[in-house]
Amino acid sequence: MPDSIAWSFNATGSTGGTSKAAGKTAADAVLIVRKTVPDAFDDSLNLQIDSADKIAFMALTSSVYDADLTVKGGVTAVKLTGPLVLHGNAVALFSTDLGELEVKNSTGGDVELSILLGFDIAA
């Protein structure tokens, strides 16, 4: 049975500039992964997703946003200083293979990672 992911975004600068958007992304299936990542963790999470071309939506959020928390799905590690939200073809900018997600936590404490994936099986 088809599913969907409702999303919204609202950012406001200190001078009053805003950026707002909201919508729904259709998904054939939705997967939620939650993981407690202890301090000094430097390892991979096995997501077992071979190809990012089937991912219509990806959101990676954390209980802590810090430059000392990095995630790497492809070539470049991303400092998780805020939520990572990608739609459609933008997922491949992060990684074309989500089989493993490398995570490094040097924040000084545990963090809770949450990954929400929406799949488009027909893509």
Backbone hydrogen bonds in HBPLUS format (Angstrom, degrees):
<---DONOR---> <-ACCEPTOR-->    atom                        ^
c    i                          cat <-CA-CA->   ^        H-A-AA   ^      H-
h    n   atom  resd res      DA  || num        DHA   H-A  angle D-A-AA Bond
n    s   type  num  typ     dist DA aas  dist angle  dist       angle   num
A0003-ASP N   A0027-ALA O   2.66 MM  24  5.05 165.9  1.68 177.6 174.6     1
A0027-ALA N   A0003-ASP O   2.91 MM  24  5.05 163.2  1.93 136.1 130.6     2
A0005-ILE N   A0025-THR O   2.87 MM  20  5.16 154.4  1.94 140.8 149.2     3
A0025-THR N   A0005-ILE O   2.88 MM  20  5.16 154.2  1.94 138.6 146.7     4
A0007-TRP N   A0023-GLY O   2.92 MM  16  5.59 168.3  1.94 156.1 157.1     5
A0023-GLY N   A0007-TRP O   3.00 MM  16  5.59 159.3  2.04 152.6 153.1     6
A0009-PHE N   A0021-ALA O   2.75 MM  12  5.20 153.6  1.82 167.1 161.6     7
A0021-ALA N   A0009-PHE O   2.98 MM  12  5.20 152.9  2.05 146.8 147.0     8
A0011-ALA N   A0019-SER O   2.93 MM   8  5.29 161.4  1.96 153.5 159.5     9
A0019-SER N   A0011-ALA O   2.93 MM   8  5.29 147.2  2.04 151.9 156.9    10
A0013-GLY N   A0017-GLY O   2.72 MM   4  5.12 167.0  1.73 157.8 162.4    11
A0016-GLY N   A0013-GLY O   2.97 MM   3  5.28 163.6  2.00 113.4 117.7    12
A0028-ASP N   A0119-PHE O   2.64 MM  91  5.57 156.6  1.69 167.5 172.4    13
A0119-PHE N   A0029-ALA O   2.85 MM  90  5.24 173.3  1.85 159.6 161.9    14
A0031-LEU N   A0117-LEU O   2.87 MM  86  5.13 161.1  1.91 149.1 155.3    15
A0117-LEU N   A0031-LEU O   2.84 MM  86  5.13 167.1  1.85 158.3 162.1    16
A0033-VAL N   A0115-ILE O   2.84 MM  82  5.02 161.8  1.87 148.1 154.4    17
A0115-ILE N   A0033-VAL O   2.76 MM  82  5.02 159.8  1.79 151.5 157.9    18
A0035-LYS N   A0113-LEU O   2.98 MM  78  5.26 158.4  2.03 144.9 149.2    19
A0113-LEU N   A0035-LYS O   2.86 MM  78  5.26 168.1  1.87 162.6 159.2    20
A0037-VAL N   A0111-VAL O   2.74 MM  74  5.26 172.2  1.74 168.2 169.5    21
A0111-VAL N   A0037-VAL O   2.95 MM  74  5.26 156.3  2.01 140.4 147.8    22
A0041-PHE N   A0038-PRO O   3.16 MM   3  5.60 137.5  2.35 137.8 135.5    23
A0040-ALA N   A0105-ASN O   2.79 MM  65  5.43 135.4  1.99 149.6 159.4    24
A0105-ASN N   A0041-PHE O   2.80 MM  64  5.19 160.1  1.84 151.8 157.5    25
A0043-ASP N   A0103-VAL O   3.12 MM  60  5.75 143.9  2.26 162.2 165.0    26
A0103-VAL N   A0043-ASP O   2.85 MM  60  5.75 175.4  1.85 174.7 173.1    27
A0045-LEU N   A0101-LEU O   2.82 MM  56  5.10 161.8  1.85 136.5 141.6    28
A0101-LEU N   A0045-LEU O   2.87 MM  56  5.10 157.4  1.92 145.1 152.7    29
A0047-LEU N   A0099-GLY O   2.80 MM  52  5.11 129.1  2.06 128.5 141.3    30
A0048-GLN N   A0099-GLY O   2.98 MM  51  4.23 150.1  2.07 131.6 124.1    31
A0098-LEU N   A0049-ILE O   3.00 MM  49  4.96 119.9  2.38 150.0 165.2    32
A0052-ALA N   A0096-THR O   2.92 MM  44  4.81 159.6  1.96 125.2 124.8    33
A0055-ILE N   A0052-ALA O   3.00 MM   3  5.28 166.4  2.02 115.9 119.4    34
A0120-ASP N   A0054-LYS O   2.70 MM  66  5.13 163.7  1.73 145.9 151.8    35
A0056-ALA N   A0118-GLY O   2.68 MM  62  5.42 152.8  1.76 152.4 161.0    36
A0088-GLY N   A0056-ALA O   2.84 MM  32  4.47 162.5  1.87 128.4 124.5    37
A0057-PHE N   A0118-GLY O   3.31 MM  61  4.84 146.3  2.43 134.4 132.5    38
A0118-GLY N   A0057-PHE O   2.89 MM  61  4.84 160.3  1.93 138.7 140.6    39
A0058-MET N   A0086-LEU O   2.85 MM  28  5.15 153.2  1.93 156.6 156.9    40
A0086-LEU N   A0058-MET O   2.75 MM  28  5.15 164.2  1.77 157.8 163.1    41
A0059-ALA N   A0116-LEU O   2.92 MM  57  5.12 152.1  2.00 144.7 152.6    42
A0116-LEU N   A0059-ALA O   2.84 MM  57  5.12 162.0  1.88 150.8 157.0    43
A0060-LEU N   A0084-LEU O   2.75 MM  24  5.06 159.6  1.79 150.6 157.8    44
A0084-LEU N   A0060-LEU O   2.97 MM  24  5.06 170.8  1.98 150.0 152.3    45
A0061-THR N   A0114-SER O   2.86 MM  53  5.24 162.8  1.89 155.6 160.2    46
A0114-SER N   A0061-THR O   2.89 MM  53  5.24 155.0  1.95 151.2 150.2    47
A0063-SER N   A0112-GLU O   2.97 MM  49  5.17 130.8  2.22 131.5 145.4    48
A0066-ASP N   A0080-LEU O   2.97 MM  14  5.95 129.5  2.23 142.1 138.6    49
A0069-LEU N   A0066-ASP O   3.00 MM   3  5.52 154.8  2.07 122.3 122.7    50
A0106-SER N   A0068-ASP O   2.83 MM  38  5.05 161.2  1.87 151.4 156.0    51
A0080-LEU N   A0069-LEU O   2.76 MM  11  5.59 174.6  1.76 168.0 169.6    52
A0070-THR N   A0104-LYS O   2.94 MM  34  5.24 161.6  1.97 149.8 155.4    53
A0104-LYS N   A0070-THR O   2.98 MM  34  5.24 160.1  2.02 146.9 149.4    54
A0071-VAL N   A0078-VAL O   2.98 MM   7  5.34 154.2  2.05 144.0 150.6    55
A0078-VAL N   A0071-VAL O   2.74 MM   7  5.34 171.2  1.75 157.9 159.7    56
A0072-LYS N   A0102-GLU O   2.79 MM  30  4.89 143.3  1.92 143.5 149.3    57
A0102-GLU N   A0072-LYS O   2.82 MM  30  4.89 155.6  1.88 157.2 148.9    58
A0081-THR N   A0079-LYS O   2.96 MM   2  5.73 129.5  2.22 107.5  92.6    59
A0090-ALA N   A0087-HIS O   2.92 MM   3  5.50 142.9  2.06 150.2 147.2    60
A0091-VAL N   A0088-GLY O   3.13 MM   3  6.06 166.3  2.15 125.8 128.9    61
A0092-ALA N   A0089-ASN O   3.18 MM   3  5.70 136.1  2.39 110.4 119.2    62
A0093-LEU N   A0090-ALA O   2.99 MM   3  5.16 144.7  2.12 101.8 112.6    63
A0094-PHE N   A0091-VAL O   3.03 MM   3  5.48 139.6  2.20 109.1 119.3    64
A0095-SER N   A0091-VAL O   3.08 MM   4  6.44 164.6  2.10 148.9 153.2    65
A0123-ALA N   A0120-ASP O   3.12 MM   3  5.61 159.0  2.17 114.6 121.1    66
